[in-house]
């Protein structure tokens, strides 16, 4: 009887009240994520992604395939002409999050649980973890979107043999093309079908979809390997030095524990409650959500490569589904007021995090690893906005000046704040495609170099140039500053013939 009622729910249009609440939640999510979108300075990955997106417009149409994040780069390239690169890149993540929320509710409705889906959407909107990363330009945000859309389409196909196999194959292919680590999530369509009564026509179409998706992925990998020799990069991980698998797993689990404690906090108990409901009641939707948490999150702790909190974004969507089911179960068994009160508690926890993100992001309660990445470390963008303004003022006084970043990371972050692209600046020092710095200095051309002192040491020994430090710009406590040098010719430096 319950199964028949759920099938009826799946085929009937959603009530107007449900649609209104869903739209209100999506608008709320968009508003809170879009506010003060550039409060946190841009970081290294954003600079790299947005540089690759700009290079698509310069003719590098296939290069994104070698980045392991092809669809993310093409998505950013599509929006790149619309405005300042950092804002547009982050706005792209906010737009993707609206699709994530819609697909999350559609997934729950597909399994006959639209009300649980609304609770899940509300829980997800109020999660600091999702809020933080959906305000940054990261491939993991778009990967979460691709994964939950795939989960919804696969679940629909398991019940109704729709959409067609080729559409399901495209959804499968989109996941690893968004970020290659999404390959683990290709298990979800098979799990969605395994949790439903197996029908031979559905199974045949599923196998066709897998064949098309994996065949297409293999073809693209072959093209990438032949054109760019990047297959090793795509298949490799980030394991520092000779760290053992066990040591790396322990490190990842420690970092994950910190992230859960800081970003989920007490509301994470609702996720645990949903997981217990899945196991005790053998609820098929919740078992599927548990599988999503594993394939889209927990599995990254045991790959032997370094994982970071942003990698768990796909799993967080399914964690929200578990929490939403727990809230819905509580509302059915006791009172909707109790579930609403718990959701208000989530909102209180969220509001404190959001206020810091808007007004003083350097005080955000981040994990130790994330604080290094986004606030104090060499990948953080603090200091680069002021640096770019200072260097731009120097260039305005000396229009022929050439600007260099000491290395590629410094250049990529500086570009996020560089508004005079017509000048061709900034370049990477010693890059084979950059103007020869020694010749420039010898000719008397003004040359400025931006050095991130977190990692780099401005070592110009042995060259016929002398660095003159013009300014330093501080990072928050614990971070090294950014320095600006002007390169001067020594008396024995003669112009080239």
C-alpha positions as CSV (number, residue, x, y, z in Angstrom):
1,X,0.0,0.0,0.0
2,X,2.8,2.4,1.0
3,X,4.7,1.5,-2.2
4,X,1.6,2.2,-4.4
5,X,1.1,5.6,-2.6
6,X,4.7,6.5,-3.3
7,X,4.4,5.6,-7.0
8,X,1.3,7.9,-7.1
9,X,3.3,10.7,-5.5
10,X,6.1,10.3,-8.0
11,X,3.8,10.7,-11.0
12,X,1.5,13.5,-9.7
13,X,2.6,17.1,-10.0
14,X,4.0,18.6,-6.8
15,X,1.4,20.6,-4.8
16,X,1.7,24.4,-5.2
17,X,2.6,24.7,-1.5
18,X,5.5,22.4,-2.0
19,X,6.8,24.2,-5.1
20,X,6.5,27.5,-3.3
21,X,8.5,26.3,-0.3
22,X,11.1,24.8,-2.6
23,X,11.5,28.0,-4.6
24,X,11.7,30.0,-1.4
25,X,14.5,27.8,-0.1
26,X,16.4,28.1,-3.4
27,X,16.0,31.9,-3.4
28,X,17.1,32.1,0.3
29,X,20.2,29.9,-0.5
30,X,21.1,32.1,-3.5
31,X,20.8,35.3,-1.5
32,X,22.9,34.2,1.5
33,X,25.6,32.7,-0.8
34,X,25.7,35.6,-3.2
35,X,26.0,38.3,-0.5
36,X,29.6,39.7,0.0
37,X,30.8,37.1,-2.5
38,X,34.3,38.5,-2.7
39,X,34.8,39.0,1.1
40,X,37.3,36.1,1.2
41,X,40.3,36.8,-1.1
42,X,40.7,34.6,-4.1
43,X,42.9,31.5,-3.6
44,X,45.3,29.6,-5.9
45,X,42.9,27.0,-7.3
46,X,40.5,29.8,-8.3
47,X,43.3,31.6,-10.1
48,X,44.3,28.4,-12.0
49,X,40.7,27.5,-13.0
50,X,39.9,31.0,-14.2
51,X,43.2,31.2,-16.2
52,X,42.4,28.0,-17.9
53,X,38.9,29.3,-18.7
54,X,40.4,32.5,-20.2
55,X,42.7,30.3,-22.3
56,X,39.7,28.5,-23.9
57,X,38.8,31.9,-25.5
58,X,42.4,32.1,-26.7
59,X,42.1,28.8,-28.6
60,X,43.1,26.2,-26.1
61,X,39.8,24.3,-26.7
62,X,41.0,20.8,-25.7
63,X,43.4,21.7,-22.9
64,X,40.7,21.5,-20.2
65,X,40.4,17.8,-20.9
66,X,44.0,17.4,-19.4
67,X,43.1,19.3,-16.2
68,X,40.9,16.5,-14.8
69,X,38.2,19.2,-14.4
70,X,37.1,19.7,-18.0
71,X,33.4,20.7,-17.5
72,X,34.3,23.0,-14.7
73,X,36.7,24.9,-17.0
74,X,34.2,25.0,-19.9
75,X,31.5,26.2,-17.5
76,X,33.7,29.0,-16.3
77,X,34.8,29.9,-19.8
78,X,31.1,30.2,-20.8
79,X,30.6,32.9,-18.1
80,X,34.1,34.4,-18.3
81,X,33.1,37.4,-20.5
82,X,30.4,38.6,-18.2
83,X,32.5,40.6,-15.7
84,X,35.3,40.6,-13.2
85,X,36.8,37.0,-13.2
86,X,36.7,36.3,-9.5
87,X,33.1,37.4,-9.0
88,X,31.9,35.6,-12.1
89,X,33.8,32.4,-11.1
90,X,32.2,32.4,-7.7
91,X,28.8,33.3,-9.1
92,X,29.1,30.3,-11.3
93,X,29.3,28.1,-8.1
94,X,26.2,29.9,-6.6
95,X,24.3,29.2,-9.8
96,X,25.3,25.5,-9.8
97,X,24.1,25.2,-6.2
98,X,20.5,26.1,-7.3
99,X,20.6,23.0,-9.5
100,X,22.0,21.0,-6.6
101,X,19.0,21.9,-4.4
102,X,16.5,21.3,-7.2
103,X,17.9,17.9,-8.0
104,X,18.1,16.9,-4.3
105,X,14.4,17.5,-3.9
106,X,13.7,15.8,-7.2
107,X,15.7,12.7,-6.0
108,X,13.7,12.4,-2.8
109,X,10.4,12.9,-4.7
110,X,11.4,10.2,-7.2
111,X,11.5,7.8,-4.3
112,X,8.1,9.0,-3.1
113,X,9.4,11.2,-0.3
114,X,8.9,14.9,-1.4
115,X,8.4,16.2,2.2
116,X,11.7,14.6,3.3
117,X,13.2,16.2,0.3
118,X,12.1,19.7,1.5
119,X,13.6,19.0,5.0
120,X,16.8,17.9,3.2
121,X,17.0,21.1,1.1
122,X,16.4,23.3,4.2
123,X,19.2,21.4,6.1
124,X,21.6,21.7,3.2
125,X,20.9,25.5,2.8
126,X,21.9,26.0,6.4
127,X,25.1,24.0,6.3
128,X,28.3,26.0,6.8
129,X,30.2,23.4,4.9
130,X,28.2,23.8,1.7
131,X,27.9,27.6,2.3
132,X,31.6,28.0,2.4
133,X,32.5,26.1,-0.7
134,X,29.5,27.2,-2.8
135,X,30.9,30.8,-2.5
136,X,34.3,29.7,-4.0
137,X,35.3,28.7,-7.5
138,X,35.9,25.0,-7.0
139,X,35.3,22.0,-9.2
140,X,33.9,20.1,-6.1
141,X,30.8,22.3,-6.0
142,X,29.9,21.6,-9.7
143,X,30.8,17.9,-9.1
144,X,28.2,17.8,-6.3
145,X,25.7,19.1,-8.8
146,X,26.6,16.6,-11.4
147,X,26.5,13.7,-8.9
148,X,23.1,14.5,-7.5
149,X,21.6,15.0,-11.0
150,X,23.0,11.6,-12.0
151,X,21.5,10.0,-8.8
152,X,18.1,11.5,-9.6
153,X,18.1,10.4,-13.3
154,X,19.4,6.9,-12.4
155,X,16.7,6.6,-9.7
156,X,14.0,7.7,-12.2
157,X,15.3,5.3,-14.8
158,X,15.2,2.4,-12.3
159,X,11.5,3.0,-11.7
160,X,10.3,4.1,-15.1
161,X,13.0,3.2,-17.7
162,X,13.3,6.9,-18.4
163,X,15.3,8.9,-19.4
164,X,16.7,7.1,-22.4
165,X,19.9,5.2,-22.1
166,X,21.8,7.9,-24.0
167,X,20.7,10.6,-21.7
168,X,21.7,8.6,-18.6
169,X,25.0,7.9,-20.3
170,X,25.6,11.6,-20.8
171,X,24.9,12.2,-17.1
172,X,27.3,9.4,-16.2
173,X,30.0,10.9,-18.5
174,X,29.5,14.4,-17.0
175,X,30.5,13.3,-13.5
176,X,34.2,12.3,-14.2
177,X,34.5,15.1,-16.7
178,X,33.5,17.6,-14.0
179,X,36.2,16.2,-11.8
180,X,38.0,12.9,-12.4
181,X,37.6,11.8,-8.8
182,X,33.9,11.6,-9.5
183,X,34.6,8.3,-11.1
184,X,33.7,6.6,-7.8
185,X,30.1,8.0,-8.1
186,X,29.5,6.0,-11.3
187,X,28.5,3.1,-8.9
188,X,25.3,5.0,-8.0
189,X,23.2,4.2,-11.0
190,X,23.9,0.5,-10.5
191,X,23.0,0.8,-6.8
192,X,19.8,2.7,-7.6
193,X,18.7,-0.2,-9.8
194,X,19.8,-2.8,-7.3
195,X,17.5,-1.2,-4.7
196,X,14.5,-1.5,-7.0
197,X,12.8,-4.6,-8.3
198,X,15.0,-5.6,-11.2
199,X,13.4,-5.5,-14.7
200,X,15.2,-6.9,-17.7
201,X,14.5,-3.9,-20.0
202,X,15.7,-1.5,-17.4
203,X,18.8,-3.5,-16.8
204,X,19.6,-3.7,-20.5
205,X,19.3,0.0,-20.9
206,X,21.5,0.6,-17.8
207,X,24.2,-1.6,-19.3
208,X,23.9,0.3,-22.6
209,X,24.3,3.6,-20.7
210,X,27.4,2.3,-18.9
211,X,28.9,1.1,-22.2
212,X,28.3,4.5,-23.8
213,X,29.6,6.5,-20.9
214,X,32.7,4.4,-20.2
215,X,33.4,4.1,-24.0
216,X,33.2,7.9,-24.3
217,X,35.4,8.4,-21.3
218,X,38.0,6.0,-22.6
219,X,38.0,7.8,-26.0
220,X,38.5,11.2,-24.3
221,X,41.3,9.9,-22.1
222,X,43.0,8.5,-25.1
223,X,42.8,11.9,-26.9
224,X,44.1,13.7,-23.8
225,X,47.0,11.2,-23.4
226,X,48.0,11.6,-27.0
227,X,47.7,15.3,-27.2
228,X,49.0,16.4,-23.8
229,X,50.6,13.3,-22.2
230,X,48.5,14.0,-19.1
231,X,47.1,10.5,-18.4
232,X,49.4,10.0,-15.4
233,X,48.3,13.3,-13.9
234,X,44.6,12.4,-14.3
235,X,45.1,9.0,-12.7
236,X,47.5,10.0,-10.0
237,X,47.0,11.5,-6.6
238,X,48.7,13.9,-4.3
239,X,50.6,11.8,-1.9
240,X,53.5,13.8,-0.3
241,X,56.9,12.2,-0.5
242,X,56.9,8.5,0.6
243,X,53.9,8.7,2.9
244,X,52.4,5.2,3.4
245,X,48.8,4.4,2.6
246,X,48.0,3.9,6.3
247,X,49.6,7.2,7.4
248,X,47.8,9.0,4.6
249,X,44.5,7.4,5.6
250,X,45.0,8.4,9.2
251,X,45.8,12.0,8.2
252,X,42.7,12.2,6.0
253,X,40.5,10.8,8.8
254,X,41.9,13.3,11.2
255,X,41.2,16.2,8.8
256,X,37.7,14.8,8.1
257,X,37.0,14.6,11.8
258,X,38.0,18.3,12.2
259,X,35.8,19.3,9.3
260,X,32.8,17.4,10.7
261,X,33.3,19.0,14.1
262,X,33.7,22.5,12.8
263,X,31.4,22.6,9.8
264,X,28.6,20.2,10.7
265,X,28.8,20.5,14.5
266,X,25.8,19.4,16.5
267,X,23.5,19.4,13.5
268,X,25.6,16.5,12.3
269,X,23.7,14.4,14.8
270,X,20.7,14.6,12.4
271,X,22.8,13.0,9.7
272,X,23.7,10.2,12.1
273,X,20.1,9.8,13.0
274,X,19.2,9.4,9.3
275,X,22.0,6.8,8.9
276,X,20.6,4.8,11.8
277,X,17.1,5.0,10.3
278,X,18.5,3.6,7.1
279,X,20.1,0.6,8.8
280,X,17.4,-0.1,11.3
281,X,14.4,0.2,8.9
282,X,16.3,-0.9,5.7
283,X,14.8,2.2,4.0
284,X,15.9,2.0,0.4
285,X,16.1,5.7,-0.2
286,X,18.2,6.2,2.9
287,X,20.4,3.2,2.0
288,X,21.0,4.8,-1.4
289,X,21.8,8.1,0.5
290,X,24.3,6.2,2.6
291,X,25.9,4.9,-0.6
292,X,26.1,8.4,-1.9
293,X,27.9,9.6,1.3
294,X,30.5,6.8,0.8
295,X,31.0,7.2,-3.0
296,X,30.9,11.0,-2.9
297,X,32.8,11.5,0.3
298,X,34.2,8.9,2.6
299,X,36.0,7.0,-0.1
300,X,38.4,9.8,-0.5
301,X,39.9,9.1,2.9
302,X,41.2,5.7,1.8
303,X,42.5,6.3,-1.7
304,X,46.1,6.9,-0.5
305,X,46.0,10.5,-1.8
306,X,45.6,13.7,0.2
307,X,42.0,14.7,0.6
308,X,40.7,18.1,1.7
309,X,37.3,19.2,3.1
310,X,36.1,20.5,-0.3
311,X,36.4,17.0,-1.8
312,X,33.5,15.8,0.3
313,X,31.0,18.1,-1.2
314,X,29.2,15.4,-3.3
315,X,28.8,13.3,-0.1
316,X,27.5,16.3,1.8
317,X,24.4,16.4,-0.5
318,X,23.5,12.8,0.4
319,X,24.2,13.5,4.1
320,X,21.6,16.3,3.9
321,X,19.2,13.7,2.5
322,X,19.8,11.6,5.6
323,X,19.3,14.6,7.9
324,X,16.1,15.6,6.0
325,X,14.7,12.1,6.4
326,X,15.4,12.2,10.1
327,X,13.6,15.5,10.5
328,X,10.6,14.3,8.4
329,X,10.4,11.0,10.5
330,X,10.5,13.1,13.7
331,X,7.7,15.4,12.3
332,X,5.6,12.4,11.5
333,X,6.1,10.7,14.9
334,X,5.8,13.7,17.2
335,X,5.3,17.2,15.9
336,X,6.5,19.3,13.0
337,X,7.2,22.0,15.6
338,X,10.0,19.9,17.1
339,X,11.6,19.4,13.7
340,X,11.2,23.1,13.0
341,X,12.9,23.9,16.3
342,X,15.8,21.6,15.4
343,X,16.1,23.3,12.0
344,X,16.1,26.7,13.8
345,X,19.0,25.4,15.9
346,X,20.8,24.6,12.6
347,X,20.1,28.2,11.5
348,X,21.6,29.6,14.6
349,X,24.7,27.6,14.1
350,X,24.9,28.7,10.5
351,X,24.3,32.4,11.2
352,X,27.4,32.7,13.3
353,X,29.5,31.2,10.5
354,X,27.9,33.3,7.9
355,X,28.4,36.6,9.8
356,X,32.1,35.9,9.9
357,X,32.2,35.0,6.2
358,X,30.6,38.3,5.3
359,X,32.4,40.7,7.7
360,X,35.7,39.1,8.8
361,X,36.5,35.9,6.9
362,X,40.0,35.6,8.4
363,X,38.3,34.8,11.7
364,X,36.2,31.9,10.3
365,X,36.4,28.7,12.4
366,X,38.2,26.7,9.7
367,X,40.1,23.5,10.2
368,X,43.9,23.8,10.5
369,X,44.4,22.6,6.9
370,X,41.7,24.9,5.5
371,X,43.1,27.9,7.4
372,X,46.5,27.4,5.7
373,X,44.9,26.9,2.3
374,X,42.5,29.9,2.4
375,X,43.9,32.3,5.0
376,X,47.6,32.1,5.8
377,X,49.4,29.8,3.3
378,X,51.0,30.2,-0.1
379,X,47.7,29.3,-1.8
380,X,45.8,32.0,0.1
381,X,45.0,35.3,-1.6
382,X,45.3,37.6,1.4
383,X,47.6,40.6,0.5
384,X,47.2,40.2,-3.2
385,X,44.4,42.7,-3.7
386,X,46.5,45.5,-2.0
387,X,49.6,44.3,-3.9
388,X,47.8,44.5,-7.3
389,X,46.5,48.0,-6.5
390,X,50.0,49.1,-5.5
391,X,51.7,47.7,-8.6
392,X,48.9,49.1,-10.9
393,X,49.7,52.6,-9.4
394,X,53.4,52.0,-10.3
395,X,52.5,51.0,-13.8
396,X,50.3,54.0,-14.2
397,X,53.3,56.2,-13.6
398,X,55.5,54.1,-15.9
399,X,53.2,52.7,-18.7
400,X,56.0,50.7,-20.3
401,X,56.6,48.7,-17.1
402,X,56.5,44.9,-17.2
403,X,55.1,43.0,-14.2
404,X,56.1,39.4,-13.2
405,X,55.0,37.0,-10.6
406,X,58.0,35.3,-9.1
407,X,56.3,31.9,-9.9
408,X,53.1,30.6,-11.4
409,X,51.0,30.5,-8.2
410,X,51.9,34.2,-7.4
411,X,51.0,35.2,-11.0
412,X,47.7,33.3,-11.0
413,X,46.4,34.8,-7.7
414,X,47.6,38.3,-8.8
415,X,45.6,37.9,-12.0
416,X,42.4,37.7,-10.0
417,X,42.9,41.3,-9.0
418,X,44.6,42.6,-12.2
419,X,42.2,44.8,-14.2
420,X,44.5,46.0,-17.0
421,X,44.7,42.9,-19.1
422,X,45.4,45.0,-22.2
423,X,49.0,45.6,-21.0
424,X,49.7,41.9,-21.2
425,X,50.7,41.8,-17.6
426,X,51.5,40.0,-15.4
427,X,53.9,37.3,-16.6
428,X,55.7,34.5,-14.8
429,X,59.4,35.1,-14.1
430,X,61.7,32.9,-16.1
431,X,58.8,31.4,-18.1
432,X,59.9,30.5,-21.6
433,X,56.9,32.5,-23.0
434,X,57.6,35.6,-20.9
435,X,59.8,38.5,-22.0
436,X,63.5,37.9,-21.1
437,X,63.8,39.8,-17.8
438,X,67.5,40.4,-17.9
439,X,67.2,42.0,-21.4
440,X,64.3,44.2,-20.2
441,X,66.3,45.4,-17.2
442,X,69.4,46.0,-19.3
443,X,67.4,48.1,-21.7
444,X,66.1,50.3,-18.8
445,X,62.5,49.0,-19.0
446,X,60.8,49.3,-15.6
447,X,60.3,45.8,-14.2
448,X,58.3,44.8,-11.1
449,X,58.3,41.4,-9.5
450,X,55.6,40.2,-7.0
451,X,57.0,37.6,-4.6
452,X,55.0,35.5,-2.1
453,X,57.4,35.1,0.8
454,X,55.4,32.2,2.2
455,X,57.4,29.9,0.0
456,X,59.5,31.9,-2.4
457,X,62.8,33.6,-1.6
458,X,63.6,36.5,-3.9
459,X,67.0,35.1,-4.9
460,X,68.5,37.0,-7.8
461,X,72.1,36.1,-7.1
462,X,74.4,35.8,-10.0
463,X,72.3,38.0,-12.3
464,X,73.1,41.4,-13.6
465,X,70.1,42.9,-11.8
466,X,69.5,44.3,-8.3
467,X,66.1,43.9,-6.6
468,X,64.9,47.0,-4.7
469,X,62.0,46.2,-2.3
470,X,59.2,48.7,-2.7
471,X,56.5,47.4,-0.4
472,X,55.3,44.5,1.7
473,X,51.6,43.5,2.3
474,X,50.7,41.5,5.3
475,X,48.7,38.3,5.6
476,X,46.7,37.5,8.7
477,X,48.6,36.2,11.8
478,X,50.6,33.1,10.9
479,X,51.1,34.0,7.2
480,X,54.1,35.5,5.5
481,X,53.8,38.7,3.5
482,X,53.7,39.6,-0.2
483,X,56.7,41.7,-1.4
484,X,57.0,43.9,-4.4
485,X,60.4,44.4,-6.0
486,X,61.6,46.7,-8.7
487,X,64.6,45.3,-10.7
488,X,67.4,47.7,-11.3
489,X,70.4,47.2,-13.7
490,X,73.8,47.0,-12.2
491,X,76.5,49.2,-13.6
492,X,78.1,46.3,-15.5
493,X,74.9,45.2,-17.2
494,X,75.1,46.2,-20.8
495,X,72.2,46.2,-23.3
496,X,72.3,43.1,-25.5
497,X,73.6,43.7,-29.0
